[in-house]
Amino acid sequence: MRLWVARLLGTAAAQMLMVTLGWHMYERTGSAWDLGLVGLAQFAPALVLALWAGHVVDHSDRGRVVALCLATQAAVAAVLAVATLAPSLPGGAAHARWDSRTLLLALSVVLGAVRAFQMPAQQALTPLLVPAWLLPRAMAFSSAGQQAAIIGGPALGGLLFVAGLGTVYLSCTLLFGLGVALMLRLGWRHRPAAREPVTWRTLLAGVDFIWHRKVVLGAVSLDLFAVLLGGAVALLPIYAKDILHVGPWGLGLLRSAPAVGALVMSVLLTRTPLERRVGRHLLVAVGVFGLSMLVFGLSTQFWLSLAALAVSGAADMVNVVIRQTLVQLETPDAMRGRVSAVNSIFIGASNQLGEFESGATAALLGPVGSVVLGGLGTIAVALAWVRLFPGLAARDRMVEPRQG
């Protein structure tokens, strides 16, 4: 339970930090391109470090890896708090700006590097705590907690905006610190695999594993292209400020709306897990995700935008539970860190690189054109994957006997 609470606190803090960092950058520069750069700055180090991170996770105590990652994020939040508050403190130069564009991008790089280790470590811990037949429910329950944190984090951040950016960053530091304390107090410890030399063969073992299992490859690549094209998180500050005219509080609600839909869906999946036609459910869910983003892109009504984002979150939760369960069930424990690291590359590419793609296309086509084009692209990807990965489309049960 401490692991679950620690992840909840860390996720809430991370969401508060990211929504605040995005607003901070847009308020500082007013540039959609810079919003995209925040995503790119997080994705690049995650991509470079992912394979090595997977090797480290498989040969280290995964709980301590997560604790170190949370502690580093606490330090980043503390630096941002100091940079924001220092000029207004007694003795500070009121006209000075410590929160420069360069600092925001540099700290985004640090966050990306940290998540290269945190994501595979967290993903590889859960299957060790529950039997295989309970894993789909456990994944849904874990996701429910994550989504509750994703809802609460941005919403709380939006409320704390009233007291200023520095207050939000200080709150993030506190939540990360509590998460570290809980992770360090875990009574159970992971026994890492025996040390082996770092070679290209060991680093690329996760890539080779996924490549030869087409159902898993299809599931993770589907998520990559769907969220890469259909995600609009980076553009939410623009929608909140310039299109829907709802300000920081509205930005917090917009950022939380997908998590509301995801939370509802994760609770449903915990009570009634998907047992049949999981491949078809996965592809339909991605198509619904693309359609909801199309509605969001064209909407000028705040309530409709919230509803569309909530539907997108519910559809994405079906994708998340099926994909993560397939990956974890078909991976031996000794390789879960490396396989999860490859999976995190796909997730990072779809999220952080997707933010850069959204910012870049918005700079060319405007925010509405960017989101609409992405939604159409996501629908096209779902249709294409039916032909490209027929084994995934035909997958019936989540847990099937291993062939050969």
Solvent accessible surface area in square Angstrom, and as a share of the most:
residue,aa,sasa,rsa
1,M,159,0.71
2,R,99,0.36
3,L,18,0.09
4,W,68,0.24
5,V,48,0.28
6,A,0,0.00
7,R,34,0.13
8,L,45,0.23
9,L,31,0.15
10,G,3,0.02
11,T,19,0.11
12,A,11,0.09
13,A,0,0.00
14,A,17,0.13
15,Q,34,0.15
16,M,0,0.00
17,L,0,0.00
18,M,18,0.08
19,V,4,0.02
20,T,0,0.00
21,L,0,0.00
22,G,11,0.11
23,W,19,0.07
24,H,2,0.01
25,M,0,0.00
26,Y,22,0.09
27,E,102,0.46
28,R,78,0.28
29,T,50,0.29
30,G,51,0.49
31,S,32,0.21
32,A,21,0.16
33,W,116,0.41
34,D,9,0.04
35,L,6,0.03
36,G,0,0.00
37,L,31,0.15
38,V,5,0.03
39,G,0,0.00
40,L,55,0.27
41,A,15,0.12
42,Q,1,0.01
43,F,17,0.07
44,A,44,0.34
45,P,18,0.11
46,A,17,0.13
47,L,81,0.40
48,V,118,0.68
49,L,48,0.24
50,A,1,0.01
51,L,39,0.19
52,W,119,0.42
53,A,0,0.00
54,G,0,0.00
55,H,9,0.04
56,V,35,0.20
57,V,0,0.00
58,D,1,0.00
59,H,3,0.01
60,S,22,0.14
61,D,30,0.15
62,R,2,0.01
63,G,4,0.04
64,R,130,0.47
65,V,18,0.10
66,V,1,0.00
67,A,4,0.03
68,L,125,0.62
69,C,9,0.05
70,L,2,0.01
71,A,40,0.31
72,T,43,0.25
73,Q,1,0.01
74,A,14,0.11
75,A,55,0.43
76,V,6,0.03
77,A,0,0.00
78,A,36,0.28
79,V,67,0.39
80,L,0,0.00
81,A,1,0.01
82,V,87,0.50
83,A,5,0.04
84,T,33,0.19
85,L,56,0.28
86,A,13,0.10
87,P,16,0.10
88,S,89,0.58
89,L,102,0.51
90,P,137,0.86
91,G,90,0.87
92,G,32,0.31
93,A,46,0.36
94,A,92,0.71
95,H,164,0.73
96,A,28,0.21
97,R,137,0.50
98,W,131,0.46
99,D,10,0.05
100,S,40,0.26
101,R,97,0.35
102,T,99,0.58
103,L,44,0.22
104,L,0,0.00
105,L,32,0.16
106,A,49,0.38
107,L,18,0.09
108,S,0,0.00
109,V,64,0.37
110,V,56,0.32
111,L,0,0.00
112,G,2,0.02
113,A,26,0.20
114,V,15,0.08
115,R,36,0.13
116,A,3,0.02
117,F,36,0.15
118,Q,19,0.09
119,M,47,0.21
120,P,0,0.00
121,A,0,0.00
122,Q,20,0.09
123,Q,20,0.09
124,A,0,0.00
125,L,2,0.01
126,T,15,0.09
127,P,14,0.09
128,L,56,0.28
129,L,87,0.43
130,V,44,0.25
131,P,65,0.41
132,A,60,0.47
133,W,187,0.66
134,L,54,0.27
135,L,4,0.02
136,P,14,0.09
137,R,97,0.35
138,A,19,0.15
139,M,10,0.05
140,A,0,0.00
141,F,97,0.40
142,S,16,0.11
143,S,9,0.06
144,A,14,0.11
145,G,3,0.03
146,Q,32,0.14
147,Q,24,0.11
148,A,40,0.31
149,A,3,0.03
150,I,37,0.19
151,I,35,0.18
152,G,34,0.33
153,G,0,0.00
154,P,0,0.00
155,A,33,0.25
156,L,76,0.38
157,G,0,0.00
158,G,4,0.04
159,L,124,0.61
160,L,41,0.20
161,F,26,0.11
162,V,141,0.81
163,A,70,0.54
164,G,28,0.27
165,L,27,0.13
166,G,1,0.01
167,T,44,0.26
168,V,0,0.00
169,Y,0,0.00
170,L,94,0.47
171,S,26,0.17
172,C,0,0.00
173,T,37,0.21
174,L,116,0.57
175,L,30,0.15
176,F,0,0.00
177,G,34,0.32
178,L,84,0.42
179,G,0,0.00
180,V,24,0.14
181,A,49,0.38
182,L,42,0.21
183,M,0,0.00
184,L,85,0.42
185,R,145,0.53
186,L,25,0.12
187,G,78,0.75
188,W,104,0.37
189,R,67,0.25
190,H,11,0.05
191,R,208,0.76
192,P,60,0.38
193,A,37,0.28
194,A,89,0.69
195,R,187,0.68
196,E,56,0.25
197,P,104,0.65
198,V,82,0.47
199,T,59,0.34
200,W,185,0.65
201,R,179,0.65
202,T,2,0.01
203,L,25,0.13
204,L,73,0.36
205,A,21,0.16
206,G,0,0.00
207,V,62,0.36
208,D,79,0.41
209,F,19,0.08
210,I,4,0.02
211,W,147,0.52
212,H,120,0.54
213,R,77,0.28
214,K,105,0.45
215,V,30,0.17
216,V,1,0.01
217,L,22,0.11
218,G,0,0.00
219,A,0,0.00
220,V,0,0.00
221,S,10,0.06
222,L,0,0.00
223,D,6,0.03
224,L,28,0.14
225,F,78,0.32
226,A,1,0.01
227,V,22,0.13
228,L,30,0.15
229,L,56,0.28
230,G,2,0.02
231,G,19,0.18
232,A,4,0.03
233,V,59,0.34
234,A,8,0.06
235,L,1,0.00
236,L,4,0.02
237,P,8,0.05
238,I,13,0.06
239,Y,0,0.00
240,A,0,0.00
241,K,93,0.40
242,D,69,0.36
243,I,37,0.19
244,L,17,0.08
245,H,136,0.61
246,V,17,0.10
247,G,20,0.19
248,P,44,0.27
249,W,137,0.48
250,G,0,0.00
251,L,2,0.01
252,G,1,0.01
253,L,71,0.35
254,L,0,0.00
255,R,37,0.13
256,S,4,0.03
257,A,6,0.05
258,P,35,0.22
259,A,1,0.01
260,V,66,0.38
261,G,8,0.08
262,A,4,0.03
263,L,50,0.25
264,V,88,0.51
265,M,47,0.21
266,S,0,0.00
267,V,69,0.40
268,L,92,0.46
269,L,9,0.04
270,T,35,0.20
271,R,179,0.65
272,T,97,0.56
273,P,27,0.17
274,L,34,0.17
275,E,106,0.48
276,R,115,0.42
277,R,126,0.46
278,V,1,0.00
279,G,0,0.00
280,R,145,0.53
281,H,69,0.31
282,L,0,0.00
283,L,16,0.08
284,V,88,0.51
285,A,9,0.07
286,V,3,0.02
287,G,20,0.19
288,V,58,0.34
289,F,19,0.08
290,G,0,0.00
291,L,96,0.48
292,S,6,0.04
293,M,6,0.03
294,L,32,0.16
295,V,58,0.33
296,F,0,0.00
297,G,0,0.00
298,L,115,0.57
299,S,6,0.04
300,T,94,0.55
301,Q,96,0.43
302,F,43,0.18
303,W,169,0.59
304,L,59,0.29
305,S,0,0.00
306,L,44,0.22
307,A,45,0.35
308,A,7,0.05
309,L,6,0.03
310,A,24,0.19
311,V,72,0.42
312,S,3,0.02
313,G,5,0.05
314,A,21,0.16
315,A,8,0.06
316,D,38,0.20
317,M,2,0.01
318,V,17,0.10
319,N,3,0.01
320,V,26,0.15
321,V,5,0.03
322,I,0,0.00
323,R,7,0.03
324,Q,34,0.15
325,T,0,0.00
326,L,1,0.00
327,V,1,0.01
328,Q,3,0.01
329,L,35,0.17
330,E,33,0.15
331,T,5,0.03
332,P,67,0.42
333,D,51,0.26
334,A,53,0.41
335,M,37,0.17
336,R,33,0.12
337,G,0,0.00
338,R,18,0.06
339,V,1,0.01
340,S,1,0.00
341,A,0,0.00
342,V,8,0.05
343,N,1,0.01
344,S,9,0.06
345,I,36,0.18
346,F,37,0.16
347,I,18,0.09
348,G,4,0.04
349,A,9,0.07
350,S,2,0.01
351,N,59,0.30
352,Q,30,0.13
353,L,51,0.25
354,G,3,0.03
355,E,25,0.11
356,F,45,0.19
357,E,42,0.19
358,S,3,0.02
359,G,0,0.00
360,A,23,0.18
361,T,28,0.16
362,A,7,0.05
363,A,61,0.47
364,L,152,0.76
365,L,101,0.50
366,G,24,0.23
367,P,33,0.21
368,V,59,0.34
369,G,27,0.26
370,S,6,0.04
371,V,6,0.03
372,V,30,0.17
373,L,101,0.50
374,G,4,0.04
375,G,0,0.00
376,L,92,0.46
377,G,20,0.19
378,T,0,0.00
379,I,48,0.25
380,A,56,0.43
381,V,16,0.09
382,A,7,0.05
383,L,123,0.61
384,A,43,0.33
385,W,24,0.08
386,V,67,0.39
387,R,201,0.73
388,L,112,0.56
389,F,33,0.14
390,P,85,0.54
391,G,41,0.40
392,L,2,0.01
393,A,28,0.21
394,A,81,0.63
395,R,26,0.09
396,D,40,0.21
397,R,111,0.40
398,M,8,0.04
399,V,78,0.45
400,E,69,0.31
401,P,112,0.70
402,R,155,0.57
403,Q,156,0.70
404,G,127,1.22
